[in-house]
Amino acid sequence: MRAVALYGTVGSLLLTGLTTLATAPAAHGTGTLRSPAAPAAPAAPSVADSPAEAHGVALAAERAAAKGIAFGACPAAEGLPAPVECGTFSVPVDYARPNGKHISLTVSRGHATGERSLRQGALVFNPGGPGGSGMIFPLLAGLPAWKRLAEAYDFVGYAPRGVGRSAPLSCVDPAHFERGPSDAPEHPTAAYKRQRIARAKAYARGCLRKAGPDLRHFTSRNNARDLDVLRAALGERRLNFIGASYGTYFGAVYATLFPGHVRRMVFDSVVNPSPRKIWYRNNLDQSAAFERRWYDWRRWAARHHAVYHLGRTEHEVLAAYHKAVDRLRRRPAGGKVGPAQLQALFLKAGYTDTAWARAAGALAAYLRGDEGQLVALAGPGASGGVAAENGNAVYTAVECNDAPWPRDWSRWNRDNEQLARRAPFETWSNAFMNLPCAYWKAPRQRPFEVGTARKALPPVLLLAAERDAATPYAGALELLHRLRGSAALVTERDAGTHGIGGGPNACVNGYFEKYLLTGEVPARNVTCAGRPEPRAT
């Protein structure tokens, strides 16, 4: 799914600041809780792994358990203050060759704060992407909504293979990756499409040139295998895991490969795991869903015309946005912010409604002649170029490797032209971001079949917002079906923020916390009233 420097709950922290996840007034849900069945003893990986890879994972996990993780002070590059501590663990690049090349993945940990009698081991978090790092996860222990969980669990974050300092992957020179200003036409010309095709081909070549034969091993399957090695390195017999966004997908792959290694798993903002959707169709669905969320923001801005003066109807607000696009196309703000950078700002607003007011204020100020807010919020980050390029490289490699993509440009052109007629906001920029997969040279895998081992899986919890644009709600229903008998779904009604566990909805958090502390899930799927819309500021 498309990444815009915002990955689930941790991404919301990066975007809005730690204080936004404090507990809010309660919403109301329905349903009772059921106790989990006793989990089975750890079992061998399912037949979804090849014998060689299954042996490789078991061997790597055995070695990791014996060695453990030597935690110590975090390197300055991580920006994590004491008492958070950091370490590394080793995984094979190719699990079919466990004695071959290895890479080190970085890990962070904050110790449980409660009495020893309350402690339940490690809770591992992945924020999504592909390409997101969960290294800041231990910092959530300081938030009120996470206090009881922090008493019970060590909070463990990590950077998956290729991300951050975990054998970082790169496809192009970071200095040229986020250069602005740039355009993002909703209905691109044939000439513009030819330019983007050439760029996509060059990007795919760059990934292969820089990564070489290792490129093929950046996959969701390997992310799941790495997670099992981390479980073993932490000394955990079974895994406690929160996966947000893309983390729900490879978390579901993990649950299928290693059902007997699961203790508790939360899937927050669920990627549709259907093999028919991974990944080409998922991205088309995402673009359609962003159009709906874009409409939600415009209606909200229109209701607050007295504050922002962007228009009294959503049509007028849309006209104000297009006025800004046209002006930025002629003269970029601060020489840095063009139409693409403005669009990226509003894509962030599509991920979390905590960004709505800032985006509206920046647009309103710009149209009044003040560029400062827009440049500050939408300009390419002076220090974020390396991280942004790295995240995009991992995102591209994983999605291109995971499944076949159409290789015929006419298919891409036809599908996106048709979708852009009714969903113009994100469609073509999303297509161009993924277009390197049409020209990918590394071998593609068959899409993974999630859920085939569900009978051995203890109860897991799914969280989803009905109007989530990044991972449309249908994905939660699909995973619920595939894990039927082992999963329960909590829905935040009429809401669209991406990543809802530990956020401001006390109803959602009640189920989230209850499950992680006791293993109990709702006896039937439940609904929580949505959070209030953001205030205009």
N, C-alpha and C positions, 0 to 999 in steps of 0.2 A: 504494500500500500504506500501511497505517496508520503514521503517524509518532508516536513517543512520546519525542521529544528524544533519539533514539539512531539514528545513521545509519552502519551498517557499521563499518569499522575505526576511522575517526576518531571516530565516536560512542562506540565502546568506550573510546577514550582519554579522552573527556570524562567518561565514567561512572566509569572505574576508575583513571585516572591513568596517566601515561606509562610507568611501570615495569612494567606488567602485560604488555607485549608483548615482553619480553626473550625470547631464545631458550631453549626448553625441551629436555629430552632427546629424541632422535630417535625418531620412529615409523617404520614401514617401509612402503614402497609397492612396486608392481610396474610393469613396463613399461619400454620403451626410448624414446629420444628420436629425433625426425627433424628434419632441417634444413628450413627454410622454402624455398619457391620464391622466386625473385627477384621482388620486388613490381613491379607495373606502374607506369609514370609516372602522376602525378596526372591524373585524368580528370574530366570534367564530371559533375555530379550525375546520378543515375539518373532515369528517367522518373517515379519516385514523387513528385518535385517538379513543380509546375506550371512552365511556361516562365518566367513572371514571377518566381516565387520563386527558380528556379535562377539566373536572371540577377541577382537581388538579392543572393543569397549570393556569387556570383562577384565582383560589384562591391564588396560590403562587405569581402570577403577581400582583394581587390586593394588597396583603400584602407588596410586595416589593416596589410598587409605593408609598404606604403610609409611609413606613419607609425610603426609599431612601438609599443612601450610604454615610457614614460618612468618607469622604476623609481626609487624613492627610499625614504626612511625611511617606515615604516608609521605611519599615524595612530594616536593613542593608543587610539581606539575599537576597533581590531583586537586589541590586547593581544599583539602579536607583537614579540618583542625582536630587535634587530640580532644577526646579520647578515641576518635575513629582511628583504626589501624588498617594497614594494607599488607598484602602479600601476593604471591603468584602460585599457580599450579600449572602443570605441564600436560599437554594433550598431543596426540599424534596428528599430523596434518591429514593423513589418510588412515582411517581406522582399519582398513584391510591390510595395512603394513604397520602394525603397532611398534615395531622395532626400528622403523625408519625415522624420518625427520619429525621433530617435535617443535612446538611453539609454546610460549608461556603466556597465560592469560592472567590479567590483574584482578584482584579481589579486594573489597573493603569490608570492614566489619565493625559494628558497634555492639558491645556486650549488652545482654539483657540487664535491665535496671532493677528488676524485682527480686524478691527473696528467692533463694534456691528452690524452695518448694513450688514456686510458680513457673519455673523455667521449662520450656518445651523444645529447646534446641535452636537450630538456625532457621530463619525465614529468608529465602532467597528471592530477589526481585529482578525482573527484566522489564524495561519500559517500552520495548517495541522497536520500531524502525521498519525493516532491518537497518541496523547501523546505529542504534541508540545505546548509550552506556548507562548502566545503573549504579555507577560508583558512588553517587551522592545519596543513595538510599538510606544509609545510616543516619543522615541528618533529619529524617522524618521523625525519629524518636523524640525530638524536642517539641513536636506539635501535639496539642491537646487531643486531637482525634486519634492519634496513634499511641497514646500514653499506655493504655492497658496491654496493647500488643507488644510494645517495647519492654514492658515488665516481664513478659513471658518468653520473648524470642531475642536471640542475637539477630540484628538486622544485617543482612549480607547483600551487598551489591557486587556487580562484576561487569567487566567489559568483554563482550563476546569476541570470538576470533575475528581479527581484522580491525577491531574498534579501539580507538584511543591508543594506549600503550600495549595492547594485546596483539603483537605482530601486525602493526597497522597496514591496511591496504590503501593503495592510492592508484588512481587511473590517469590523472593529469596534474600538471603543476598547480598547487593550491593558489599560487599568486594570480592565476588567470581564471580560477573557477568561479568566484563570486563577483567578478567585475561588473559594476554597473556604470551607467544606466543601460537597461536593455528593454526590449519590447516584449509584449505578450498578446498578440492579436487574437481576438476571439474567433475571427474568421480569416485565417491566414491566406495569403495569396500563394499561387503555385511557386513563385520565385522564393518566397519565404520558406515554404516547405522544402524546397531543394536545399536551401542553406542548412536547415535543421537535419535533413537526411545526411548530409555530408558531415555535420558535427557528430551525429550519432555514430556513424561509421568510425570516425576518428576516435571517439571515446571508447568504443568497444575494442579497437586496436590497442589503445593505450592501456586498458585494463590487462589485456593479455601480455603486452610487452613488459609491463611492470611486475606482474605477479607470476608470469610464466606458468609452469605446470601446476603450481599450487592453486591457481584460480578456480579450477573445477571443484575444489573441496570446500568452497564457501557455500554451504547449503543449510537448509532448515534441518535436515537429518543430522548433519554434523553439529549444529547448534544444540540439538537435543542430546546427542551423545556427549558433547562437552559438559552439558548440565549434569549428566549422571556422574561424570568424573569429578566435577565440583562437589556433588553430594558426598562422594566417597572421601575426597580430600578433606572435607569438613568433619569427617567422622560420623556422618549421619547414616543410620540404617535405612531410613526412608526420607523422602524429600518433602519439605514444606515450601511452596512456591506461589508467588503472585506474578502472573504475566499480564501485561497490559498491551493492547493493540497487537502488533505482530508477535509479542510475547505469548499471546493466546494461541497462535498457530503452532509455533514450535513447541509450546507447552503441551498442546494436544498431540503433537507427534510424539513427545516424550511419554505421555500417558498411554499411548498405543504401544510404543516400543517397550516400556518398562512399567507396566501397570502395578506390579508387585513392589516397586520401589517408591510408590506414591503414598504419602501420609495425608497431606492436605494440599489442594491446588485451587487457586482463584483465577478465573479467566475474566479479565476486566476489559470490556469494549472489544467484542469478539470478531476476529477475522473469519469470513466465510471459508470453511475448510474443504468445501466440495472440490474434488479434482477437476471438475468442469470450470471452476472459477479461478483456480491458482494458475497464473496470476493475471493473465490478460483480461479476463472478464471481471475480476475483482476491481481492477482499476477503472473500467468503464462504469461499473456500479458506483464506485466512489465519486466519480465526476458527476453523475446524476444526483447523488445525495448531497454533494456540496452546493448544487444549484438550489435545492430546497433550503439548506441552512443559510445560504446567501440571502434568500428571500426573507427568512426569519429576521436576519439582522436589519434588512431594509425596512421592514414593518416596524421594528423596534425604534429605529432612528426616526421614522416618520412620526411615531407617537411622542417623540421628544424633540419635535421641531422647535419648540420654544427655547431649548438649550443649544441645539446644534445648527439650526437654520439650514438644514439640508433638503427640506421638502416636507410637505404635509401628507404626502402619499408615498407608498413604496416606489411608484413610477418616478416621482419627482426626485427621490433619493437616488435612484438608479441613474437618472439624468445628471445629477450632481457628480456622481462617481465618474461617469463617462466624460463629463466636462474636465475633470481633473486628469483623466487618462490622456485626453487630447492635448491638454496644456503640457503635461509631462513629456509627451512624445515630441513636442516642438522645442521645449526647453526643460531638461531634467532639473529637478530640485537639488540645489547644492552641487550640481554636476554629477550626482550619484544615483538619484532616485528617478527611475523611469517607470513606464507602465508595469513592467514585470515586478519591480520592487513594491509598487503600490498593491498589486494583486497579491503578492506574498503576505503583506500585512493583513489583508482581509481573509486570506486562507487561515492565518493564525486565529483570527476571530471566529472562523468556522470551527476550529478545534475546541475553543473554550470561550464561553460567554463572559468570562472575566476580562477578556481583551476587547469587548465590544465598545466600551466607553472610550478607551484610549484611541482606538482606531477612528471612531467617530470624531473625537476631538481633533485628531491630527488632520483628518480630511477637511473638517470645517475651517480650521486655522489656515490650511493651505489655500483654500478657495478664497479666504479673506486676504491673502497675500503674505502670510507668515509661514515660511518653509521649515522653521526650526523643529517643530514636533515631528513632522513627517520624515525629515532627514534623520533625526535621532532614532525613530522607531523602525524605519524601513531601509535605511542606508546599509550597505554591506558592512559587516562588522570588521573593524580593523584587526582584531585579534582572533576572529572566528573562522578565518579562511581555511586553515588547516583542518580544523574539526569538521567544518561543513563539507569540504571535499572528501575527507575520510568517510564521513557518514554516508555520503552519496555513493561512494565507491562500493561500500559494503552492501548498501541497499540494492544497487544495480546487480552486483555479482550474485547475491543470494536469490533474488527474484528471477534473474535470467537463467541461473543454473537449476532452479527447482522444477521447472516444467518447460515443455515446448511453447514457443511463442510463434505467432504468424511471421513467416519470412517474406511474404508478399506485401510490398508497400500498398498495393491497391486495396488489400483487406483493411489495413490500418486507416487508409484514407477514407474508404467507404464507411466504416464503422464510426469514425470520429466526426466525419462530416454530418452523418445522420444524427448523432447524439448532440452535436453542437447546435443544431437547430432549436432544440428545446432546453439545452443545458450549456450555454456558451461560456459561463464564467471560468470553469477550470478545465474543460474538456481537452483543448488542444495543448495547453501547457503541460498537463498530465501525460498526454500521449507522447509529446516530445521528450519528456523526462525519461520515459520508459523505452523509447525507440531504440537505444543501443541493443536491446534484447532481440530485435529483428536481425541484427548483424553479428550476433554473439558467436564466437568461435569455440568456446569451451563446450564440452558435451553437456547436453540437457538431460535431466532425469525425468522419469515418469512421475506425475504428481502423486504424492503420498496419500494413501487411503487411511484417513483418521477413523478411529473408533472400532476397529476390528477386534480389539482385545478388551472391550468394555466390561465383560463379565468379571474380570479379575480386579477391576478398578474400584477403590473405595469412593464414597461420595465426594463430588467436587462442586464448586459454586461458580455460577456464571453471573456476571453483572453487565447490564447494557442499558443505554439510554435510547429511547425510541427514535430520536431524530439525530443520532450520531451520524455525522457525514463521513468521517474517516473510515469507520467500520460500520456500514449500514446494519440495521437491526436484524435483517434477515440472516446475517451470519450467526447471531446468537441462537436463533431458532434452528439453524442447520446443525450447529455443534450440539445443541440440546438433543436433537433427534439422534445424532450419531453416538451420543453417550447415554442414551435413554436407559433409565434404571440406575444410572450412576451420577446424574447431574440434576441440579435445580437452578432455576433462573430467577434473578431479581431484576425487574425492569423499572427504570426511572421514567415515568410517564411524561410525555410532552416536553422532554428535555433533550439537549443535543451536545452537551459537553463531553469530550472524549477523555475517558479515564475518570470513573466516578467513585471508586473505593477510597475511603479516607478523605473524601471531599466534604462539602458543606451540607449534604443531605443526611440527616441523622437517621432516617428510616433505612436508607441503604446501608449506612455504617453499622446499624444494629445487627443486620444479617451478616455483614462482612466480618465484624468482630466476633459475633457469636460462633460463626463457623470456625474461624482460625483459633479461637480459644477452646472450643469444645468438640469440634468436628461435626456439629449438628447443622443440617441444611433444612430449608423449608420442606414440609411434606408435600407441598404442591407449589407450582410457580406463583410468585407473588409480585405485586405491583406497588411501587412507592409513588406518592405524589411528587411531581417535579419541583425543583427548586424555584424560588422567585426569580423573575427576570432581573438582570443587573440594573443598578441605578444609573441614571444619567449624571455625569459629573463634568 
